[in-house]
Structure formats: structure tokens, C-alpha cells
Amino acid sequence: MLKHLDQENQSVLHAFICVCIDLNNIPDAWKKATVYLIPKPKPFFMSLTNIQLITLLKTSHKAFISLLNKCLNTVIKQHDILKGNQFAVLLGNSTFEPLRIINEVLQDAQESNNEL
């Protein structure tokens, strides 16, 4: 929906979000979200591991979160805050490499009958 805004309205929304951050005054509506519990396609058995959580945000709230995440990413990268395998949470990175390494270690232990 935001992609369909013209440049002027995108600029107005961006300026509003920046003012909210600068004044440390976030609208109350942006502090709330609706969380839906979606059952996974397997038996529930009263286990929360068999539920997928989906959070729905209003469009302006999504824009706020997106801008805030970009700002945080910039600061985290500039100051080298995250160490080790924590890098996967940053934009442009993924969990693929750490998961691949773990999978290979598990596979090697299984094939050679070694404990982890």
C-alpha cells in the first residue's frame, strides 16, 4: 500500500515518523498489534510448538518499524555491535550459513557415530 503513495505523501509520512522518533512520542496505536494464532498443518496436541504466530500491523506502523529497523541496522553495522553468529539479524544477511554449518556438524557426527 505504501508503494502506491506518491512521492509527496511518502515524504510527509517519512517526516512524520522522523518527528515521532525525535520527540520520543510514538502514537499509542503504533504500540499495539494484533497477533493471530495459526495452527500448523499437524495435530495440535495442546502444544504451542504446533502454532504459527502472525502479527498484523497497520500500514503506518509498518513504515515506522521499517524505518526504525533501518536506523538500528546502520548503527549496529557502523559500531560493530553484534559479534560472532549474531550477524544474521542484520539486513543483507541470513541464517543460511550458520544453519548449514550446524547441519554439517550434525551429519558428520551421525555418520561417524560420534557424540556432539
Backbone as CSV, one residue per row, in Angstrom:
resi,resn,N_x,N_y,N_z,CA_x,CA_y,CA_z,C_x,C_y,C_z
1,MET,0.814,-1.179,0.000,0.000,0.000,0.000,0.869,1.259,0.000
2,LEU,1.933,1.254,0.784,2.832,2.411,0.816,3.518,2.635,-0.518
3,LYS,3.739,1.562,-1.250,4.402,1.676,-2.549,3.551,2.457,-3.543
4,HIS,2.252,2.512,-3.290,1.350,3.207,-4.201,1.196,4.690,-3.860
5,LEU,1.781,5.128,-2.742,1.737,6.553,-2.400,2.618,7.340,-3.355
6,ASP,2.180,8.548,-3.671,3.041,9.393,-4.498,4.209,9.900,-3.647
7,GLN,5.202,10.448,-4.287,6.435,10.863,-3.611,6.163,11.881,-2.503
8,GLU,5.239,12.805,-2.743,4.948,13.846,-1.750,4.388,13.243,-0.464
9,ASN,3.435,12.319,-0.596,2.846,11.688,0.584,3.832,10.755,1.282
10,GLN,4.700,10.101,0.531,5.748,9.294,1.155,6.657,10.182,1.993
11,SER,6.994,11.348,1.464,7.848,12.290,2.193,7.166,12.791,3.458
12,VAL,5.864,13.056,3.380,5.111,13.514,4.553,5.100,12.427,5.625
13,LEU,4.826,11.194,5.235,4.814,10.087,6.194,6.194,9.886,6.803
14,HIS,7.228,9.944,5.978,8.602,9.797,6.465,8.931,10.904,7.464
15,ALA,8.568,12.144,7.146,8.835,13.276,8.043,8.086,13.103,9.357
16,PHE,6.836,12.635,9.290,6.049,12.417,10.500,6.693,11.362,11.395
17,ILE,7.124,10.277,10.796,7.773,9.210,11.564,9.060,9.724,12.201
18,CYS,9.841,10.484,11.458,11.089,11.039,12.000,10.820,11.978,13.170
19,VAL,9.773,12.797,13.064,9.413,13.702,14.161,9.000,12.895,15.388
20,CYS,8.230,11.835,15.188,7.825,10.969,16.304,9.048,10.405,17.020
21,ILE,10.018,9.968,16.249,11.236,9.402,16.840,12.028,10.487,17.556
22,ASP,12.204,11.644,16.907,12.965,12.740,17.507,12.342,13.222,18.811
23,LEU,11.018,13.297,18.859,10.321,13.772,20.056,10.075,12.658,21.071
24,ASN,10.461,11.448,20.701,10.226,10.284,21.558,8.746,10.200,21.932
25,ASN,7.902,10.422,20.954,6.457,10.426,21.159,5.813,9.549,20.085
26,ILE,5.710,8.290,20.381,5.170,7.316,19.437,3.663,7.201,19.665
27,PRO,2.851,7.291,18.615,1.394,7.153,18.789,1.034,5.832,19.474
28,ASP,0.051,5.906,20.363,-0.371,4.709,21.098,-0.790,3.576,20.168
29,ALA,-1.409,3.919,19.053,-1.860,2.882,18.112,-0.683,2.089,17.552
30,TRP,0.502,2.691,17.481,1.680,2.009,16.959,2.319,1.106,18.004
31,LYS,1.867,1.205,19.232,2.424,0.378,20.305,1.624,-0.911,20.479
32,LYS,0.613,-1.075,19.645,-0.250,-2.250,19.741,-0.274,-2.971,18.405
33,ALA,-0.474,-4.266,18.473,-0.582,-5.066,17.255,-1.561,-6.207,17.523
34,THR,-2.047,-6.782,16.475,-2.940,-7.926,16.589,-2.149,-9.183,16.251
35,VAL,-2.153,-10.128,17.180,-1.437,-11.387,16.973,-2.473,-12.493,16.779
36,TYR,-2.334,-13.206,15.684,-3.219,-14.328,15.387,-2.444,-15.630,15.543
37,LEU,-3.115,-16.620,16.122,-2.536,-17.951,16.266,-3.042,-18.806,15.111
38,ILE,-2.134,-19.237,14.269,-2.487,-20.055,13.114,-1.957,-21.468,13.358
39,PRO,-2.830,-22.475,13.391,-2.344,-23.839,13.623,-1.501,-24.328,12.449
40,LYS,-0.423,-25.004,12.779,0.413,-25.614,11.739,-0.309,-26.847,11.208
41,PRO,0.033,-27.289,10.001,-0.691,-28.432,9.413,-0.280,-29.769,10.029
42,LYS,-0.450,-29.883,11.328,-0.218,-31.142,12.035,-1.070,-31.119,13.295
43,PRO,-1.249,-32.237,13.963,-2.102,-32.276,15.155,-1.635,-31.290,16.226
44,PHE,-2.580,-30.619,16.846,-2.284,-29.567,17.820,-1.735,-30.128,19.135
45,PHE,-2.388,-31.086,19.739,-1.975,-31.727,20.994,-1.660,-30.720,22.095
46,MET,-2.374,-29.591,22.094,-2.207,-28.565,23.137,-0.759,-28.093,23.281
47,SER,-0.022,-28.086,22.213,1.381,-27.671,22.231,1.559,-26.383,21.425
48,LEU,2.174,-25.388,22.039,2.399,-24.120,21.346,3.383,-24.253,20.192
49,THR,4.163,-25.321,20.170,5.086,-25.520,19.053,4.335,-25.861,17.766
50,ASN,3.054,-26.196,17.904,2.239,-26.526,16.733,1.401,-25.334,16.260
51,ILE,1.820,-24.132,16.673,1.109,-22.910,16.293,2.095,-21.928,15.678
52,GLN,1.669,-21.273,14.616,2.456,-20.208,13.986,1.824,-18.880,14.394
53,LEU,2.638,-17.945,14.912,2.133,-16.631,15.293,2.277,-15.669,14.122
54,ILE,1.221,-14.950,13.820,1.223,-13.951,12.760,0.822,-12.623,13.394
55,THR,1.646,-11.600,13.209,1.349,-10.279,13.752,0.960,-9.347,12.613
56,LEU,-0.199,-8.734,12.743,-0.670,-7.793,11.733,-0.506,-6.370,12.255
57,LEU,0.088,-5.514,11.437,0.318,-4.120,11.803,-0.389,-3.214,10.807
58,LYS,-0.776,-2.036,11.280,-1.325,-1.038,10.366,-0.213,-0.560,9.436
59,THR,-0.581,-0.050,8.278,0.395,0.340,7.261,1.377,1.384,7.776
60,SER,0.886,2.396,8.477,1.782,3.432,9.006,2.716,2.848,10.061
61,HIS,2.214,1.891,10.826,3.027,1.210,11.838,4.150,0.418,11.164
62,LYS,3.825,-0.249,10.055,4.844,-0.991,9.302,5.940,-0.058,8.811
63,ALA,5.538,1.116,8.320,6.519,2.089,7.837,7.418,2.549,8.979
64,PHE,6.837,2.780,10.149,7.604,3.183,11.328,8.611,2.105,11.710
65,ILE,8.158,0.868,11.784,9.033,-0.249,12.151,10.147,-0.415,11.121
66,SER,9.814,-0.289,9.856,10.808,-0.420,8.792,11.889,0.649,8.911
67,LEU,11.478,1.895,9.113,12.443,2.985,9.256,13.300,2.790,10.502
68,LEU,12.673,2.395,11.598,13.404,2.156,12.842,14.425,1.033,12.661
69,ASN,14.032,-0.041,11.972,14.955,-1.151,11.716,16.137,-0.722,10.860
70,LYS,15.888,0.104,9.848,16.981,0.589,9.001,17.961,1.428,9.807
71,CYS,17.429,2.297,10.671,18.296,3.125,11.523,19.123,2.253,12.465
72,LEU,18.473,1.281,13.095,19.185,0.382,14.006,20.253,-0.416,13.272
73,ASN,19.935,-0.906,12.089,20.906,-1.653,11.296,22.135,-0.820,10.999
74,THR,21.922,0.440,10.628,23.036,1.331,10.319,23.937,1.504,11.533
75,VAL,23.346,1.777,12.688,24.125,1.985,13.916,24.857,0.707,14.309
76,ILE,24.170,-0.424,14.239,24.777,-1.704,14.623,25.968,-2.037,13.729
77,LYS,25.830,-1.797,12.420,26.935,-2.079,11.496,28.091,-1.102,11.683
78,GLN,27.789,0.192,11.849,28.839,1.204,11.989,29.692,0.968,13.224
79,HIS,29.063,0.544,14.309,29.774,0.385,15.579,30.144,-1.062,15.880
80,ASP,29.921,-1.949,14.926,30.291,-3.357,15.061,29.798,-3.934,16.389
81,ILE,28.508,-3.759,16.652,27.924,-4.148,17.934,27.730,-5.656,18.046
82,LEU,27.252,-6.281,16.984,26.989,-7.717,17.039,28.255,-8.507,16.764
83,LYS,28.449,-9.551,17.515,29.647,-10.384,17.396,29.261,-11.816,17.039
84,GLY,30.205,-12.537,16.506,30.003,-13.953,16.210,28.885,-14.187,15.218
85,ASN,28.028,-15.136,15.526,26.950,-15.516,14.612,25.705,-14.647,14.735
86,GLN,25.769,-13.582,15.516,24.617,-12.700,15.661,24.386,-11.848,14.421
87,PHE,25.315,-11.857,13.480,25.214,-11.023,12.288,23.985,-11.327,11.443
88,ALA,23.401,-12.492,11.587,22.310,-12.916,10.705,21.065,-12.044,10.833
89,VAL,20.933,-11.305,11.924,19.744,-10.470,12.089,19.837,-9.169,11.304
90,LEU,20.998,-8.844,10.772,21.173,-7.596,10.040,20.659,-7.709,8.614
91,LEU,20.247,-6.571,8.058,19.794,-6.548,6.669,20.901,-7.036,5.749
92,GLY,20.533,-7.821,4.765,21.515,-8.314,3.804,22.194,-9.597,4.237
93,ASN,21.908,-10.062,5.435,22.475,-11.315,5.928,21.348,-12.319,6.124
94,SER,21.717,-13.563,6.333,20.686,-14.571,6.565,21.200,-15.601,7.563
95,THR,20.312,-16.486,7.943,20.674,-17.567,8.855,21.162,-18.792,8.094
96,PHE,21.222,-18.702,6.765,21.573,-19.865,5.953,22.937,-20.441,6.336
97,GLU,23.966,-19.616,6.389,25.324,-20.113,6.644,25.460,-20.761,8.025
98,PRO,25.018,-20.110,9.117,25.110,-20.788,10.420,24.337,-22.104,10.458
99,LEU,23.152,-22.140,9.833,22.370,-23.380,9.813,23.050,-24.461,8.986
100,ARG,23.694,-24.083,7.897,24.416,-25.047,7.065,25.555,-25.672,7.868
101,ILE,26.288,-24.847,8.623,27.404,-25.345,9.432,26.896,-26.320,10.488
102,ILE,25.821,-25.952,11.179,25.254,-26.832,12.207,24.806,-28.148,11.587
103,ASN,24.172,-28.081,10.442,23.702,-29.284,9.757,24.870,-30.194,9.386
104,GLU,25.962,-29.613,8.895,27.127,-30.425,8.528,27.772,-31.068,9.752
105,VAL,27.832,-30.353,10.865,28.387,-30.920,12.098,27.522,-32.086,12.566
106,LEU,26.206,-31.900,12.550,25.296,-32.974,12.953,25.413,-34.186,12.034
107,GLN,25.485,-33.932,10.745,25.600,-35.022,9.772,26.912,-35.784,9.959
108,ASP,28.010,-35.065,10.186,29.305,-35.704,10.401,29.284,-36.561,11.663
109,ALA,28.694,-36.026,12.742,28.614,-36.781,13.990,27.780,-38.042,13.804
110,GLN,26.714,-37.938,13.041,25.844,-39.085,12.803,26.545,-40.148,11.950
111,GLU,27.235,-39.712,10.907,27.908,-40.655,10.007,29.087,-41.351,10.676
112,SER,29.768,-40.652,11.569,30.940,-41.249,12.221,30.622,-41.785,13.613
113,ASN,29.327,-41.826,13.960,28.882,-42.326,15.266,29.594,-41.643,16.423
114,ASN,29.805,-40.355,16.322,30.424,-39.565,17.391,29.362,-38.754,18.118
115,GLU,29.652,-38.464,19.388,28.769,-37.573,20.137,29.106,-36.141,19.766
116,LEU,28.169,-35.274,20.000,28.414,-33.853,19.734,29.195,-33.222,20.861
